[in-house]
Amino acid sequence: MARKSVSPGHKLGQLIGNFIEDFFNDTLHTFASDRKLYCDKKGPRPAVRGGKLRVDWVDNDDNTHSMDYVLEVGGSESVQGKPVAFIELAWRRYTKHSRNKSGEIEGALLPLKETYRSCRFVGAIIAGEYSSGGLQQLQSHGIVVLHLPFDNIAAAFRTKGIDIEYPERAPVAVKRRLISELRALGEDNLNEIRQELRKAIEPDLKTFVDALEAAVSREVESVRILSLFGEELNCGSIKDSIELLNDYEPTPSDHLKHNRLEIQIRFKNGSEVKGSFMTRDEALEFLGFYE
């Protein structure tokens, strides 16, 4: 069967997108390595996902989400660790469909954060043109956003005489010329373009990395374990609750039935997580996520 041809505009977008992926591959892999984490991304990891290249994770509703980057504690090339950060990357040349893309990113990150207790960070790296409403939509749901404006990307490429600021309806010949120019760039030139881009976005990149650092490197300040015994009292309204407590007299006993374990972990950065468990094994599993 004949392969479907890729339009010059689409191919040009792919090349710029690949450049941006490579830029963040280095940043996130260095970050992970320095903190003894494993940074997973699209590509071979046969001992974990067989022949698949995509980084797929499944949420509580059995929906599969393909991630751009996942930082794992205890992970390696041969062992899948516990996810502590899910990060999506999106490259957009123009602002159209920004809200739809924001919805797609939310629809992947938020269910995974809810599913995996070990997850401490969800982030979105948005490169190119993106509407302020689309960015705000992500931030309002607790997603940490790093935006690389298209102007910064274009300026970095102009240092090597390449103008990627082409109009949407640019002639095919213009797009093909740009494709040739991008493909001709050697690794030295690409590294210099990356350095220019890094200088331009350094403050925002630092803010993003600092937020990631604070999330995945949280130091435990205290762990509070409350073992509850006795009968659970349930009421359908505040009025009923008041009436019940007015007549209630707690009576200590050595024969009360164990009810549940409640655990509260406080971190030095002010964050805290809580859990309520019916069995000791469930409580130990919860604590294991933060070990």
N, C-alpha and C positions, 0 to 999 in steps of 0.2 A: 504494500500500500504506500502511495506517495506521501512524503512528509509535508505537513502544512507549512507553507512559507511564513516567515515572521516579517511583519512590516518594518520598514526602516525606523519609524517612530517608536515602535515597541522595542526594537533591538537597542536603540539609543537609550531608552529608559532603563533597559536591563543592564547595560554597561555602567551607567551612573549608579544604579542601585547596587551592583556588585562592588563598586568602589566604596560605597558607604558601608556595606556589610563588612568588607575587609578592614575598614577603618575601625569599626567597633569590635570586630573579632579580636584584634590586638589588645584593645583597651580592656575588654571584659575577661579575656584569658589571663592577662597579667594580673588584674584585680583578683580573680579566683585563685590563681596559683600562689599569690602572696599570702592568701588567707587559708590555704590548704582546702580549697573547695574545687570541685570539678565543674568546668563550664562546658555544657553540651550545646551543640548547634547542628544544623543540617549537615549530614555527611555520614561516612561509614562509622559504625560502632557495632560490628557484627556480634560480639559476645552479649550485647544487651538487646539489640533489635533485629538481629538476623541480617537480611539483605536490605532492609528498609533504610532510606536515607533521612526521612522526615523525623523530627523530634515530636512524637505524639504522646499526649497524656490524656487520661480519661477521667471525667468528673463523676460526681455522685449519681448523675442521671444517665450514666453510660454514654455520654457524648464525648467524642474524641476531638481534641484540639491540637493543632500543629503549632508548635512554638518556635520562635526564632532563637531564643537563648533560655537555658535553664541552668541555674547554679545549684549544685547538689553538695550536701555534706555527706562524706563517706563514699562518694562516687569515684569511679575510675573508668578506664577504657573497657574493663571487663565486668564492672559491678555498677548497677544503678543505685545511686544514693537517694537520700531524702531531699526533695526540692525545697530550697529556702528562698528562691527568687525565680519568678517567671517574667520574661521581658520580651515584648513584641517590637519589631522594627517595621516602619512603613515609610516608603518613599513616594512622594507625590510631586509631579511637575506643576500641576495646577490645582486650585482650591476646590474644584467641583467634586462632589461626592464626599467631602470631608466628614460630614455628619454620619453618612452611611458607614464610612471606614471606622469612625469612632465607635459606632454601635458594634461592629464586628470585633474590634479589639476588646471592648468591655465584655462581649459575649463569650470571649475565650478566657480572659484573665480572671474575672470575678468568680465564675464557677470553680476554677481550679484553686483559687485562694480559699474558697469555702470548703473544698474537698480535702485539701492537704494541710493538716494542722502545723506541719513543719514550715509552711510558706510564711515568710515574714515580709515579703516585698513583691509588689507587682508594678511594672514600669512599662512605659511606651516611649520609644525613640522615634520621633517624627521628623523626617528630613524633607525639605522642599517647601512648596506652598501649601498652607493649611489654614483654614479659617479659624479665627479666634474662638468662635462658638464651638467648633469641633474640639479644640484643645481644652476649653473650659469644661466641656461635657466629660472628658476623661478625668480631669483633675477633681471634679465634683464627686467622683465615685472612689476617691482614694488612690487613684493610679498616679504614680510619679511620672511626670512628662519631661522629656528633654526635646526641645524643638531646635532643629538646625535650619535656619531660614535659607531659602534658595539663594538669596543674594550672597551669603557667605560661601556657599558651595561654588557658585559661578565665579566669584572673585578668586578663589583658590586655583581654579583651573585657568583663569586668565593669566596667572603668573607664568604659565607655560605656553601662552599664545593661543589657547583654545577657548572659544566663546560658546558656552553651552546655553546661553540665554536666547534660545531660538523661539520664535512664535509658534503657537500650536499648529497653525496652518502653513508652516514653513515648507517650501518645495522639497520633494523627495531628494533632489540632488544635494541640497544643503544638509539634510540629515545623514545621507550617505557619506558626505565629506567629513562630518563630525565623527561618524563611526570609525572611519579610517584613521583620523587623528587620535582618537582615544585608544584604538588598538595599537597604534605605533608607539605609545608612551612606554618607555622602559621603566624598570622597577625604581631606579634612582629618581626619575622625574615624579613617579607616583608617590614616593616617600616624601619628596619636597612639597607636593600638593597636600598630602596629609598633614604635614607640619604646619603649613599655612592655615589649613582649616582648623587644626587644633588651637592655634593661637587666637583665631577669630572667635571660637566658641568656648575658650578656656573657663570663663566664669560660670557659664551655664553647665558645662560638663562637670566642673568641680561640685556644683550644687547637687547634680544628679548622683555622682559617685559618693558624695558625702551622705546622701540619704540612703543609698544602698549600703554603705559601710555601717551606718547607725542601725539599720535593720538586721543585717546578717551577722553583725559582730556584737550583738547585745550581751552584756555581762549580767549574770544573775545576781541580784542583790539579796533576795530572800525567797524561800518557798514555804508556803503555809498550807498544811494539810489538816483538814477538819474531818474527823470521823464522827458520823451522825448515827445515833441509835434512837429507836422509838417509832411511834406511829406517825405517819404523815397526815397532817390535817389540811383538808381542802375545802374551800368555800367558793360560792358562786358570785359573791359581791363583797364590797367593803363593809356594808352593814352587817352581813352575816359573820364576817371575820371578827368584827368588834364584839358582837354578841358572844361568839364562841370564846374569845380570849377573856371576856369578863368573867366567864364561868370556869375558865381553865386553871387547874392547879397542877403544875408539873410535879411528878412524884419519882424521885430517883429510884432506880432498880438495877439489880445486877443481872436481870434476865431479859432486858430489852433486846428486841431483834435489831440486827444491824440494818441500817437504812441505805446509806451511801457514803462515799468519800468525796469531799469537795477540796479542790486544789487551786491555789492562787500563786502564780509565779510573778514576782516583780523584778524588773530589770533596772540597771543603773541609769538608763536614759529616760526613765519615767514610764515606759511601757509596762503593760501587765497582760497576762492571759489567765483565764479561769476555765475550770472544767469540773463537771459533776459526773461521778461514775458509780455504777452499781456494784462493780467487782474490783478486786485488787489488780487483776490482770489488765483491765481497761485503764486503770490509773497508772500502772507501770508503763503501758504503751504510750500514754499521753506524755509522761515525763521523759520517755525515751526520745521523743521528737526534739527535745530541747537540751539533751545531754551534750 
